[in-house]
């Protein structure tokens, strides 16, 4: 049966600027969790305490205290996944800055070189290189007007601070392409080294002629990094997928350096100690390695789980190191790598996928993260975001997509590989992945025929002595026999136990039952998560959202909603929406009303999904979610990817936008303020001052 839509006619037109402007004029503040992936680090030569950090989401961060604290400084490009691999600061004029970038969403065809003339406050994309995937960038130490950029289609050079660029590699060259690293001779800027995805190359005349310098290098080696000794330029190192190589002949002959295991040979960053050039650091996919004898021997100075993208050495104090890492943020050492500590205060490059405010104590916030493996999982703040603690033991690097909490305070996490539980005062998550499948088979027992006997007779026989007539026992007039028993039915139930390993897309817990959706099946547990069974709701697949309040449970697929009014014991038939309707999420009010956030807007049902009313006052497309802030008597709604949350304090008749200044993935109210999750920047919170303005 198709649903009947009763459209609420608009009484008042919605004005997005009702009340004289946006409700929140102040940008929301990031509160963590701190850390995440860092792609690049750079130091201002004129002010070494001034550092810059680049991310894979186009963000530049600034530190003015040598990396102790970070603040968000600039956003480069329009892509949400612009990878900032190189940050260069002019050694003569530190107001001139350059950043190379490539787009992770379109890695072969998009990127830029960004340029700033005012120390990074404003930026422009260099027109000549716009749209090119820039993987390498170097500035000449002897003439800072000269820069060389490596793109996937070749090598480019500027001699006027980036005003104009010329290609210096042959166009459509079969091998001199896919440039991953660039180095300029510190004395002669016409000598340029280029590392490709195949082998290293060199020019000695500013690019007029090139030749490969592969002697001693294993064929087909991606060259990630090239460093030149500034005092003795004939000495240089290259890192490749096949290992680390050293040349004492300006690249004419290389010899492979031993000591780093094969698994750690993806060395993305090489750095020479600025004082002692026998000390070299190699940032690899399996930690940071260090040599003190020019590569004769190496030792690892971090754990093998640290992926190092860049290494920064303080020239004033070479024992002070900063590492740009995947997932772990910035790691700092003041003893030449003997020990490291995180240095991420103010920096958060986290992909938050789940947000939970403890209903018993709203100062406690839990968040689940994506793509951070052992550095991610679940984090908890007990001071409303001022500080965070990782609480992920037992999750084993899983992504956390959903978080719920029972009345007893137990945490339930839906991950990319199953469901886990964390009890109060217990330090380790435990799996709840017992999947029960019951197969029922009914067998009908065949009827067994009666044994053969003499034929019955109903004829009366006269006894020999002339007494009364005696009738046969087979005579139906005398004895009423019972009907034959029906065939027996035997029901065989076969219970199959297995482990739940699916990605849990949605999760809900109620006092009697827990519900989980994997995207392909809908699961229910009646024993607090110890075992799960598949629940088939005809007309409802796949499940994308489940919500509950009191005894009402609502489950939604993209085009249907099924409702239970008794906590999931039984279900009303799933009711499909009209063709083309696209549900994003479902919500249930304690009073029993059901709300649907859909691409077409927000819809409300007060009769268990029989009919729906559209909120025409909220002119918002592709609504991702609807929530209820009963403490502050308001309804909240948000569009997918929007920077604003819309609120209504009159049952949806009028709405006002609360602008966050961020692209939000989800939100949650807490004491009159709003928390928001972002695709790459962690959690942000609405300032108190903007709340008091209303």
C-alpha positions in Angstrom: 0.0 0.0 0.0 1.4 3.4 -0.9 1.5 5.9 1.9 -0.9 8.8 1.8 0.8 12.2 2.2 -1.1 15.0 3.9 1.0 18.1 3.2 0.9 20.8 5.8 0.2 24.1 4.0 2.6 26.8 4.9 1.1 29.5 7.1 4.3 31.5 7.4 7.1 31.5 4.8 10.5 30.5 6.1 13.2 33.2 5.9 16.7 31.8 6.4 17.6 35.1 7.8 14.7 35.4 10.2 15.4 37.4 13.3 17.9 39.7 11.6 20.6 37.2 10.6 22.2 33.9 11.4 21.7 32.7 14.9 25.4 31.9 15.3 27.7 34.6 14.0 30.7 33.1 15.7 32.5 30.1 14.2 32.3 27.0 16.3 35.5 26.0 18.1 37.3 22.7 17.5 37.8 20.6 20.6 39.4 17.4 19.4 40.2 14.6 19.7 43.7 15.8 19.0 46.0 14.2 16.5 45.4 12.6 13.1 47.4 12.5 9.9 50.0 15.1 9.1 51.6 15.2 5.6 54.2 18.0 5.9 56.1 20.3 8.3 58.0 23.5 7.7 60.0 26.0 9.7 60.2 29.8 9.1 64.0 30.5 8.6 63.5 34.0 10.0 61.7 32.8 13.1 62.4 29.1 13.8 59.7 29.1 16.5 57.1 29.6 13.7 56.1 26.3 12.2 53.6 25.2 9.6 51.8 21.9 9.3 50.0 20.6 6.3 47.2 17.9 6.2 45.5 15.8 3.5 42.4 17.9 3.8 43.8 21.2 2.6 44.4 22.5 6.1 47.4 24.6 7.2 48.1 24.8 10.9 50.4 27.3 12.6 52.5 27.0 15.7 54.3 30.0 17.2 56.0 28.1 20.0 58.1 25.5 18.1 55.3 22.9 17.8 54.0 22.9 21.4 50.6 24.3 20.3 48.8 24.6 17.0 46.0 26.7 15.5 44.1 26.4 12.3 45.6 28.9 9.9 44.3 28.5 6.3 42.5 26.2 4.0 43.9 25.8 0.5 41.8 24.6 -2.5 38.2 23.7 -2.7 38.5 19.9 -2.6 37.9 18.4 0.8 40.9 16.1 0.2 43.7 18.3 -1.0 47.0 16.8 0.1 49.6 19.4 1.2 52.9 17.5 0.8 55.4 20.4 0.7 55.5 23.7 2.5 58.3 26.1 1.4 59.2 29.4 3.0 61.6 31.8 1.2 64.8 31.9 3.2 65.3 35.6 2.1 61.8 36.8 2.6 59.7 34.6 4.8 56.5 36.4 3.8 56.8 34.4 0.6 55.4 30.9 1.0 54.6 28.1 -1.4 52.6 24.9 -1.0 52.3 22.0 -3.4 49.1 20.0 -3.5 47.3 17.1 -5.2 43.7 16.0 -4.9 43.2 12.6 -3.3 39.8 12.4 -4.9 41.3 12.9 -8.4 45.0 12.1 -7.9 46.0 12.0 -11.6 44.3 15.1 -12.8 44.0 17.8 -10.1 46.4 19.8 -7.9 48.0 23.2 -7.5 51.0 25.2 -6.4 49.7 27.8 -3.9 51.6 31.0 -3.3 51.3 33.6 -0.5 53.0 37.0 -0.3 51.9 37.8 3.2 53.1 35.0 5.4 50.2 32.7 4.7 47.3 34.9 5.5 46.1 34.9 1.9 46.8 32.5 -0.9 46.5 32.2 -4.7 46.8 29.2 -7.0 49.6 29.6 -9.6 47.6 29.7 -12.9 50.2 27.9 -15.1 50.2 24.8 -12.8 46.5 24.8 -11.9 45.0 21.4 -12.3 48.3 19.5 -12.3 48.9 16.9 -9.7 52.0 18.4 -8.0 53.9 15.8 -6.0 57.2 17.6 -5.4 58.4 21.2 -4.8 61.9 22.6 -4.1 63.4 26.1 -3.6 67.0 27.0 -4.5 69.2 27.6 -1.5 71.5 29.9 -3.6 68.7 31.8 -5.4 65.3 31.8 -3.8 63.6 33.2 -6.9 64.1 29.8 -8.4 61.7 27.0 -7.6 61.2 23.6 -9.3 57.9 21.7 -9.2 57.4 18.0 -10.0 54.1 17.0 -11.5 52.8 13.8 -12.9 53.3 15.1 -16.4 56.8 16.5 -15.9 59.1 19.1 -14.3 58.4 22.8 -14.2 60.6 25.7 -13.1 60.2 29.4 -12.2 63.0 32.0 -11.9 60.7 34.9 -10.7 59.2 33.8 -7.4 56.5 31.8 -9.2 55.2 34.6 -11.4 55.8 32.5 -14.5 56.6 28.8 -15.0 58.2 26.8 -17.8 58.2 23.1 -18.5 61.8 22.0 -18.4 61.3 18.3 -19.1 60.4 17.0 -22.6 56.7 16.9 -23.2 55.2 13.4 -23.4 58.6 11.9 -22.4 58.0 8.1 -21.9 60.0 8.0 -18.6 60.6 11.5 -17.3 57.1 11.8 -15.8 55.3 11.0 -12.6 57.7 13.1 -10.6 57.7 12.2 -6.9 60.7 14.1 -5.6 62.9 17.1 -6.6 66.2 18.5 -5.3 68.2 21.5 -6.4 72.0 21.6 -6.0 72.7 24.1 -3.1 75.5 25.8 -5.1 74.4 25.6 -8.8 70.6 25.9 -9.3 70.9 24.6 -12.9 71.7 21.2 -11.4 68.4 19.5 -10.6 67.6 16.0 -9.5 64.1 14.4 -10.2 62.9 11.2 -8.7 60.1 9.4 -10.7 57.9 6.4 -10.1 60.6 4.5 -12.1 64.1 5.9 -11.5 66.0 9.1 -10.7 67.0 11.7 -13.4 69.4 14.7 -13.5 69.9 17.8 -15.5 73.0 20.0 -15.3 71.8 22.8 -17.6 68.5 23.9 -16.1 66.5 21.3 -17.9 67.8 21.6 -21.4 69.2 18.0 -21.2 68.4 15.2 -18.9 69.9 11.8 -18.2 68.9 9.0 -15.9 71.2 8.2 -13.0 70.2 4.7 -12.3 73.6 3.0 -12.0 73.5 1.0 -8.8 69.7 1.5 -8.3 67.4 -1.5 -8.6 65.3 -1.1 -11.7 61.8 0.2 -11.4 62.3 2.0 -8.1 59.9 4.7 -7.0 62.1 7.6 -5.7 60.4 9.3 -2.8 63.0 11.6 -1.5 66.3 13.2 -2.5 68.6 15.1 -0.1 71.9 16.7 -0.9 74.7 17.5 1.5 74.8 21.3 1.6 78.5 21.4 2.3 79.6 18.6 -0.1 76.9 18.6 -2.9 78.4 15.5 -4.6 77.2 13.5 -1.6 73.5 12.7 -1.8 70.9 10.2 -0.7 67.8 8.9 -2.3 65.0 6.8 -0.8 63.1 4.4 -3.0 60.7 1.6 -2.7 63.7 -0.7 -3.0 65.7 0.9 -0.2 68.0 3.8 0.6 70.9 4.6 -1.7 74.0 6.9 -1.3 76.1 8.5 -4.0 79.5 10.2 -3.5 79.6 11.2 -7.2 76.7 13.5 -7.7 74.5 10.6 -8.7 76.7 9.0 -11.3 77.0 5.9 -9.1 74.8 4.8 -6.2 75.4 2.1 -3.6 72.6 0.6 -1.6 72.7 1.2 2.1 72.1 -1.8 4.3 70.4 -2.1 7.6 66.7 -1.2 7.1 64.4 -4.2 6.7 62.6 -4.8 3.4 59.2 -4.1 5.0 60.3 -0.6 6.0 61.8 0.4 2.6 59.0 2.8 1.7 61.0 5.8 3.0 59.0 8.9 2.3 61.3 11.4 4.0 65.1 11.7 4.3 66.7 14.5 6.4 70.3 15.3 7.2 71.2 16.7 10.6 72.0 20.4 9.9 75.2 20.2 12.0 76.5 16.6 11.8 75.9 15.4 8.2 76.8 11.9 9.2 73.5 11.8 11.0 70.6 11.0 8.7 67.0 10.3 9.6 64.8 8.1 7.4 61.0 8.3 7.9 59.5 5.0 6.7 56.2 3.1 6.7 57.6 1.2 9.7 59.0 3.9 11.9 61.8 6.4 12.0 65.3 5.1 11.4 68.6 6.9 12.3 72.2 6.5 11.2 75.1 8.3 12.8 77.8 7.0 10.4 76.5 8.2 7.1 74.4 5.1 6.5 76.8 2.4 7.4 74.5 1.2 10.2 70.9 2.1 11.1 68.6 1.7 14.1 64.9 2.3 14.5 64.1 4.9 17.1 60.3 4.7 17.1 57.8 1.8 17.2 57.2 0.0 13.9 53.6 1.1 13.9 54.6 4.7 13.2 54.2 5.8 9.6 56.4 8.9 9.1 55.6 11.3 6.3 58.0 14.1 7.1 60.9 15.0 9.5 61.7 18.4 10.8 65.0 19.2 12.6 65.5 22.4 14.6 68.7 24.0 13.3 69.3 25.7 16.6 69.0 22.4 18.5 69.4 19.4 16.2 68.4 17.0 19.0 64.8 18.5 18.7 62.9 16.6 16.1 59.3 16.7 15.0 57.7 13.9 13.0 54.7 14.2 10.7 52.9 10.9 11.0 49.9 9.1 9.7 47.1 9.0 12.4 49.5 9.8 15.3 49.8 13.5 14.5 53.0 15.2 15.5 55.6 13.4 17.5 58.3 15.4 19.2 61.7 14.4 20.6 64.2 16.6 22.4 66.9 13.9 22.7 67.7 13.1 19.1 65.0 10.4 18.8 65.7 8.5 21.9 62.1 9.3 23.2 59.0 10.8 21.6 55.9 12.3 22.9 52.7 13.6 21.1 52.7 17.3 20.4 49.2 17.8 19.0 47.6 20.5 21.3 45.2 22.4 19.1 45.6 20.1 16.1 42.8 17.7 15.2 42.6 16.0 11.8 40.2 13.3 12.7 37.3 11.7 10.8 34.6 11.4 13.4 31.9 8.9 12.6 30.1 8.6 16.0 29.2 11.0 18.7 27.6 10.2 22.1 26.9 12.5 25.0 26.4 10.6 28.3 22.7 11.2 29.3 23.6 10.9 33.0 26.5 13.4 32.8 26.7 15.7 29.8 30.2 16.7 30.5 31.2 13.2 29.3 31.5 12.9 25.5 32.4 9.8 23.6 33.4 9.8 19.9 34.2 7.0 17.4 36.8 7.5 14.6 37.5 6.2 11.1 40.7 5.3 9.4 43.0 5.8 12.4 43.6 2.1 13.2 45.5 1.7 16.5 45.5 5.5 17.0 41.7 5.7 16.7 38.8 3.7 17.9 36.9 5.4 20.8 38.0 8.6 22.7 36.3 10.0 25.8 36.3 13.5 27.3 35.1 14.0 30.8 35.4 17.8 30.7 33.3 18.6 27.6 36.2 18.4 25.2 39.0 20.1 27.0 41.0 16.9 27.1 40.6 13.4 25.6 41.6 9.9 26.4 41.8 7.0 24.0 39.6 4.1 25.2 40.2 1.5 22.5 41.8 -1.5 24.0 40.2 -4.6 22.5 38.9 -2.9 19.4 42.1 -3.9 17.5 42.2 -0.9 15.1 38.6 -1.2 14.0 36.6 1.8 12.7 33.8 2.8 15.0 30.6 3.8 13.1 28.0 3.9 15.9 28.0 4.4 19.7 25.2 3.7 22.2 24.9 3.5 25.9 22.7 1.4 28.2 20.9 2.7 31.3 23.6 1.1 33.4 26.3 3.1 31.6 27.7 0.3 29.4 29.0 1.4 26.0 28.1 -0.4 22.8 30.1 0.2 19.7 29.2 -0.8 16.1 32.4 -1.2 14.1 33.5 -2.1 10.7 33.9 -5.7 12.0 31.2 -6.5 14.5 29.8 -5.2 17.8 31.7 -4.6 21.0 30.9 -3.8 24.7 32.7 -1.7 27.3 31.4 -2.0 30.9 32.0 0.7 33.5 35.4 0.5 35.2 36.5 -2.2 32.8 39.5 -1.2 30.6 38.9 -3.5 27.6 36.2 -3.8 25.0 34.7 -7.3 24.7 33.1 -8.7 21.5 29.4 -9.3 21.2 29.4 -11.1 18.0 27.6 -14.4 18.6 25.4 -14.8 15.5 22.7 -17.4 15.8 20.9 -18.8 12.8 18.0 -21.2 13.3 17.0 -23.5 10.4 13.5 -25.1 10.9 12.4 -28.2 9.0 9.0 -29.8 9.3 8.6 -33.6 8.6 5.2 -35.4 8.4 5.3 -38.9 9.8 3.7 -41.5 7.4 0.6 -43.3 8.8 1.3 -46.9 9.8 -1.5 -49.4 8.5 -3.4 -51.5 11.0 -2.5 -55.2 11.3 -4.6 -57.7 9.2 -7.6 -59.3 11.0 -10.7 -61.5 10.2 -13.5 -59.6 8.4 -16.0 -58.1 10.7 -19.6 -59.1 10.6 -22.8 -57.4 11.8 -25.0 -60.5 11.6 -26.7 -61.5 14.9 -26.0 -65.0 15.9 -28.3 -67.2 18.0 -26.6 -68.8 20.8 -27.1 -72.5 21.0 -28.9 -72.3 24.3 -31.5 -70.0 22.9 -30.4 -67.0 25.0 -30.4 -63.4 23.9 -28.8 -62.3 20.7 -25.1 -61.3 20.9 -23.7 -58.8 18.4 -20.2 -58.7 17.1 -17.8 -56.2 18.7 -17.3 -54.8 15.2 -20.8 -53.7 14.9 -20.8 -49.9 14.8 -24.2 -49.7 16.3 -22.8 -51.3 19.5 -19.3 -49.8 19.8 -18.2 -46.3 18.7 -14.6 -46.4 17.7 -12.3 -43.3 17.8 -11.2 -41.8 14.4 -7.7 -42.7 13.3 -5.0 -40.3 14.6 -3.7 -37.6 12.2 -0.2 -37.9 10.8 2.4 -36.7 13.2 4.4 -33.5 12.4 8.0 -33.5 13.6 9.7 -30.0 13.7 13.5 -30.1 13.6 15.4 -27.0 14.6 19.0 -26.7 13.6 20.9 -23.9 15.4 24.0 -22.7 13.6 26.4 -20.5 15.5 28.9 -18.2 13.8 30.7 -14.9 14.4 29.3 -11.6 13.4 32.0 -9.9 11.3 29.9 -7.4 9.3 30.1 -3.6 9.1 27.5 -2.2 11.6 26.0 0.8 9.9 23.3 1.6 12.5 22.7 0.6 16.1 20.1 1.1 18.8 19.6 -0.3 22.3 16.5 -0.5 24.4 15.9 -2.1 27.8 14.6 -5.3 26.2 16.1 -5.6 22.8 19.1 -4.3 20.9 19.0 -3.7 17.1 21.7 -3.5 14.5 21.8 -3.0 10.8 24.7 -4.1 8.6 23.5 -2.6 5.3 22.4 -6.1 4.1 20.7 -7.7 7.1 18.8 -6.4 10.2 19.8 -8.0 13.5 18.1 -8.2 16.9 19.3 -9.4 20.3 17.1 -10.2 23.2 19.9 -11.1 25.6 21.8 -7.8 25.9 23.9 -8.5 22.9 25.2 -11.9 23.8 23.6 -13.4 20.7 22.1 -11.9 17.6 19.5 -13.2 15.2 18.6 -12.1 11.7 15.2 -10.4 11.6 13.4 -10.4 8.3 11.0 -7.4 7.8 9.3 -7.9 4.4 9.7 -4.9 2.2 12.4 -3.3 4.3 15.9 -3.8 2.9 18.6 -2.7 3.4 18.1 -1.1 6.8 19.9 2.3 7.0 18.5 3.7 10.3 16.8 2.5 13.5 15.5 4.6 16.3 13.5 3.9 19.5 11.7 5.7 22.3 9.8 4.1 25.1 8.2 1.0 23.5 8.2 2.3 20.0 10.8 1.3 17.5 11.1 2.5 13.9 13.3 1.0 11.2 13.9 2.6 7.9 15.3 1.6 4.5 15.7 4.1 1.7 12.0 3.8 0.7 10.1 2.2 3.6 9.5 2.4 7.4 8.5 -0.5 9.7 7.2 0.2 13.2 6.9 -1.8 16.4 4.8 -0.5 19.3 5.9 -3.2 21.7 9.6 -2.9 21.8 10.2 -5.1 18.8 8.1 -8.2 19.8 6.0 -7.7 16.7 6.0 -5.4 13.8 3.4 -3.6 11.7 3.9 -4.2 8.0 6.5 -2.0 6.4 5.0 0.8 4.5 6.7 1.9 1.3 6.9 5.6 0.3 6.1 6.9 -3.2 8.5 6.0 -5.9 11.7 8.2 -5.9 11.5 8.9 -2.2 14.9 8.7 -0.5 15.1 8.4 3.3 18.3 9.3 5.1 17.4 8.6 8.7 14.5 8.0 11.1 13.8 9.4 14.6 11.2 8.7 17.3 9.9 11.1 19.9 9.0 9.9 23.4 5.4 10.8 22.7 5.3 8.4 19.8 5.6 10.6 16.8 8.0 9.3 14.1 10.1 11.6 12.0 11.8 10.9 8.7 14.7 13.0 7.3 14.7 12.5 3.6 16.1 14.0 0.4 12.7 15.6 -0.1 12.6 17.2 3.4 11.3 16.4 6.9 8.2 14.2 7.4 6.2 13.4 10.6 3.8 10.7 11.4 1.5 10.6 14.4 -0.3 7.4 13.5 2.5 4.8 13.5 3.5 5.5 9.9 0.1 5.2 8.4 0.2 8.8 7.1 2.9 11.4 6.9 2.9 15.2 7.0 5.7 17.2 5.4 7.1 20.2 7.2 6.7 22.7 4.4 8.0 25.5 6.7 11.5 24.0 6.6 12.7 24.5 3.1 15.7 22.3 3.3 16.8 19.7 0.8 18.5 16.4 1.5 17.9 16.5 5.2 20.4 14.1 6.9 18.9 14.0 10.5 16.3 15.3 12.9 16.8 15.5 16.6 14.8 16.6 19.6 16.3 18.8 22.4 13.5 18.5 25.0 15.5 20.3 27.6 15.4 23.4 25.5 12.1 22.7 23.8 13.3 22.7 20.2 13.5 20.5 17.1 16.8 20.4 15.2 17.5 19.4 11.6 20.5 19.4 9.3 21.2 19.0 5.6 23.9 16.5 4.5 27.2 18.3 4.3 25.7 21.6 5.5 27.4 24.1 7.7 24.2 25.0 9.5 21.8 23.4 11.9 18.2 24.6 11.8 16.1 24.9 14.9 12.4 25.3 15.6 10.9 26.2 18.9 7.3 26.2 17.8 6.7 22.6 16.7 8.2 23.2 13.3 6.2 26.3 12.2 9.2 28.5 11.9 12.9 27.7 11.7 16.2 29.6 12.2 19.7 28.6 11.0 22.6 28.2 13.4 25.7 28.6 11.3 28.7 26.6 12.4 31.3 27.7 9.9 32.2 24.1 9.3 31.0 21.3 7.0 29.1 19.1 9.5 28.5 15.4 9.4 26.3 15.2 12.5 25.4 17.1 15.6 24.2 16.7 19.2 22.7 19.1 21.7 24.4 19.5 25.1 23.2 22.1 27.7 21.8 24.4 25.2 24.8 24.3 22.9 25.5 22.1 19.9 28.3 19.7 19.2 29.1 18.9 15.6 31.2 16.3 13.9 33.2 17.1 10.8 34.5 15.0 7.9 38.2 15.7 8.8 38.5 18.2 11.6 37.2 16.3 14.7 34.5 17.7 16.9 33.5 21.4 17.0 31.3 23.1 19.7 29.0 26.1 19.5 30.4 29.0 21.5 28.5 30.0 24.6 28.4 33.6 23.5 26.5 32.7 20.4 23.9 30.8 22.4 23.4 33.8 24.7 22.8 36.1 21.7 19.5 34.4 20.9 
